[in-house]
Amino acid sequence: MWWSYVLALGGAGGFFMMRRGMWQGFATSTCMQALWTVYTVVSGQWGFLFGVALYGPMSIWGWYSWKRRGVPSPAAACTCPCACGSRAPVAPAA
């Protein structure tokens, strides 16, 4: 019974890391789907395979898309001229 809690928390952690753009999130989520498959077979609760069939390909496709796009640097994502270590002069407020 405790397996389902551990797997659910691991999956949530994977989604949290994915949202933050970390490759570990995609890896964690993909591994969690494999563990959900094992849990399904061991427990005989075949309904969980539906979730694995949905979330597994989404995790793998997300990982593939993320790797193909490349990882933007934090400085590239910054649009503020006064932040991100920029040394550009900032005009004084009038």
C-alpha positions as CSV (number, residue, x, y, z in Angstrom):
1,M,0.0,0.0,0.0
2,W,2.8,2.4,0.8
3,W,4.2,1.9,-2.8
4,S,1.4,4.0,-4.3
5,Y,2.2,6.9,-2.0
6,V,5.9,6.8,-2.8
7,L,5.2,6.5,-6.5
8,A,2.8,9.4,-6.5
9,L,5.2,11.6,-4.6
10,G,8.0,10.6,-6.9
11,G,5.9,11.5,-9.9
12,A,4.9,14.8,-8.5
13,G,8.6,15.6,-7.8
14,G,9.3,14.7,-11.4
15,F,6.6,17.1,-12.7
16,F,7.9,19.8,-10.3
17,M,11.4,19.4,-11.7
18,M,10.1,19.3,-15.3
19,R,8.3,22.6,-14.7
20,R,11.6,24.1,-13.6
21,G,13.2,22.9,-16.8
22,M,15.5,20.3,-15.2
23,W,16.4,17.2,-17.2
24,Q,16.2,15.2,-14.0
25,G,12.4,15.8,-14.0
26,F,12.0,14.0,-17.3
27,A,14.2,11.2,-16.2
28,T,12.4,10.9,-12.8
29,S,9.0,10.9,-14.5
30,T,10.0,8.3,-17.0
31,C,11.5,6.0,-14.4
32,M,8.3,6.5,-12.2
33,Q,6.2,5.1,-15.1
34,A,8.4,2.0,-15.2
35,L,7.9,1.6,-11.5
36,W,4.1,2.1,-11.8
37,T,4.2,-0.8,-14.3
38,V,5.9,-3.0,-11.8
39,Y,3.5,-2.0,-9.1
40,T,0.6,-2.8,-11.4
41,V,1.8,-6.3,-12.2
42,V,2.7,-7.0,-8.6
43,S,-0.6,-5.7,-7.1
44,G,-2.8,-6.9,-9.9
45,Q,-4.4,-3.4,-10.2
46,W,-4.5,-3.3,-14.0
47,G,-6.2,0.1,-14.1
48,F,-2.9,1.8,-13.4
49,L,-1.7,0.7,-16.8
50,F,-4.0,3.3,-18.3
51,G,-2.1,6.0,-16.5
52,V,1.2,4.6,-17.5
53,A,0.1,4.5,-21.1
54,L,-0.8,8.2,-20.9
55,Y,2.1,9.6,-18.7
56,G,4.9,7.4,-20.0
57,P,4.8,8.7,-23.6
58,M,4.2,12.2,-22.5
59,S,7.3,12.1,-20.3
60,I,9.5,10.6,-23.0
61,W,8.2,13.0,-25.7
62,G,8.7,16.0,-23.3
63,W,12.3,14.8,-22.6
64,Y,13.0,14.4,-26.4
65,S,11.5,17.9,-27.2
66,W,13.4,19.5,-24.3
67,K,16.7,18.0,-25.5
68,R,16.1,19.0,-29.1
69,R,15.3,22.6,-28.2
70,G,18.4,22.9,-26.0
71,V,18.6,24.5,-22.6
72,P,18.4,28.3,-22.6
73,S,20.8,30.0,-20.3
74,P,19.2,32.1,-17.5
75,A,20.8,35.2,-18.9
76,A,19.2,34.5,-22.3
77,A,15.8,34.4,-20.7
78,C,16.3,37.7,-18.9
79,T,14.7,40.8,-20.5
80,C,15.5,43.3,-17.8
81,P,18.5,45.5,-18.7
82,C,19.4,46.0,-15.0
83,A,19.4,42.3,-14.0
84,C,21.1,39.1,-14.8
85,G,24.6,40.5,-14.3
86,S,24.2,43.0,-17.2
87,R,26.6,45.9,-17.1
88,A,24.6,48.0,-19.5
89,P,24.1,51.6,-18.4
90,V,20.6,52.3,-17.1
91,A,19.2,55.8,-17.7
92,P,18.2,57.6,-14.5
93,A,14.6,57.9,-13.7
94,A,13.1,61.3,-14.7
